[in-house]
């Protein structure tokens, strides 16, 4: 709830000093005038009486005659908005992304949980489903009912366990059985029969029965359940072994083994397994599906060192109880998923504006772990993307182990995979959906949470995202590529306007873009007036820090590697490099690590290379880290040198009339194929070499092209002076040559373009024309 800021009274400004008024030069007056000229025909006596002949001074309207004016700055309390967000309950000032303060929120959650618990805790000893009018009830005992729960003359469903000449022994469950006396019995072992209780001999622990004669259509079977107290899963431990318990929970996985059926159950406290067995390999309780809220009654045992319930019965809760339990689980897990309120690793206004979305991403990932969903991380296969993926991995896996009892949870519930392209392409989504649907079918796992890192924001991602959304898969995107024009944006004053309305970048608190229709949580600096110079590695590391603050020291050097690997130039990038220095990493060493990651990624292809990558990044196998980096870097330099010897003599260089240095290399003809560095990297190395020669303050563009693709690199000077933007170039070329099937994009100064091979010459010629027609804004 918004209220006027009490510090600035809603103005957004506070006085911090005074200065001489410019309007009156500190005199307090802006002009003088002669009164007598304004009063014609007045007598001399009147003039003298009212002193009309005297000159009169006019007070300055700016300073109201004071001679000084206040110097104002943005109010630090409301950050210049004039408004603060307050708790809807107690009125206490709170962050903009919250509706209630922590105390009131905690109080409301407790009240809500208590109400739900009251609905679940039924004091009745027995729970019997309601009768159907006009029909006789035949009771079926659950596994916990004993002799004290029987009633004389009531009808019960049982199973013949032994046949003698004087009668048959009938079991009503594993704890209650009796003798049905009859001469010449024609029942056999295993038959299901109905009996009436004729006598209960409690001292002898004997039950006498007689046949019950009921006809089809004249009776209804009702389950009779002993209503023991509900046990929370988190309380199950070795002290619970051999005890009979009842748990309520949601089925999050069903797995059929060669023996029992294993149901994975979660309640508001933890996760456990319930085994159900009748025949080897036969699915028990086929009516129960993933997502159902069930009651499990059984004996606590251990299997492979883990607590497991050997179930007597598993049944769906009725609609009211199921709804109450689902609400209880949702409230508790949502509260547990809320990330800690930790500070950023650096100071950044852009990150502060992006903080609500970053916290949301952290909460969604934590909630997926608690829900028993697997997490599928996709990232670009370069230093920035890999740093992103490893940061999230290092945060999630300890949290997963802490909250999932599966000893192999990190392999069953987390997967990190690289993407070749800097966007989520069809090849990626087809693999991801195939694995997800197979896990659902074979292992009964829920569909995963997909987390896209260093890709996912652009219009190129939409087709793949759309396909994933057909299956209602939740998607989180953490990216720094340009997502295109904002459709809407929310300003600092809380107003939401069209994306094309002019506004200062620092006033943009949020925005929407084309991919948001297919993405659940989108973290991107462009959405809050930032740009690509805050890397995905930095964003993902900050989100990882929210997910699991304990891994801060382990991963805080990763943004520095990502920044230098992605050639980021910003205040944030420098702060991250300085942060890595606090762990002993120099700028040169960070750059070497980034280059080693790119080198190794080329040979890993589509494998995540967890152990090797961890060693190179210095997040595991620390003793082997220096040797690994030194060895890889030496080979990296050798291969780059070999490629440069082939490429540099064949660069075509021209300085265009507008002052842009334009360089072209045919990487198909003048670069080694099928080895490191690949065409994109080769273009980057060539560009860096030319920039070093000419100077990074010059407008330089380098194009490396093949038969059906082009890779572009440019200096920031081209972007600043000429407005060069790879994404805009791609859009313009696609509009001018629609038959060329042009696609691509990237950052403002680095990206790629694809086209039909037969029209390659026309595309490249038009690209050169586009660059030639750019004008230097500094000369206007």
Beta strands, then each sheet from edge to edge (+ up, - down):
strand 1: 2-4
strand 2: 13-20
strand 3: 29-34
strand 4: 55-59
strand 5: 68-74
strand 6: 83-85
strand 7: 126-128
strand 8: 136-141
strand 9: 155-164
strand 10: 167-171
strand 11: 177-181
strand 12: 192-201
strand 13: 206-211
strand 14: 219-226
strand 15: 244-256
strand 16: 261-266
strand 17: 271-276
strand 18: 293-303
strand 19: 306-316
strand 20: 375-380
strand 21: 414-419
strand 22: 449-453
strand 23: 475-478
strand 24: 488-491
strand 25: 496-498
strand 26: 508-512
strand 27: 521-523
strand 28: 652-655
strand 29: 661-666
strand 30: 700-705
strand 31: 709-714
strand 32: 743-746
strand 33: 750-754
sheet 1: 1+ 6-
sheet 2: 2+ 5-
sheet 3: 3+ 4-
sheet 4: 7+ 14- 8- 9- 10+ 11- 13- 12+
sheet 5: 15+ 16- 17+ 19+ 18- 15+
sheet 6: 21+ 20+ 22+ 23+ 27+
sheet 7: 25+ 24- 26+
sheet 8: 28+ 29- 30- 31+ 33- 32+
end
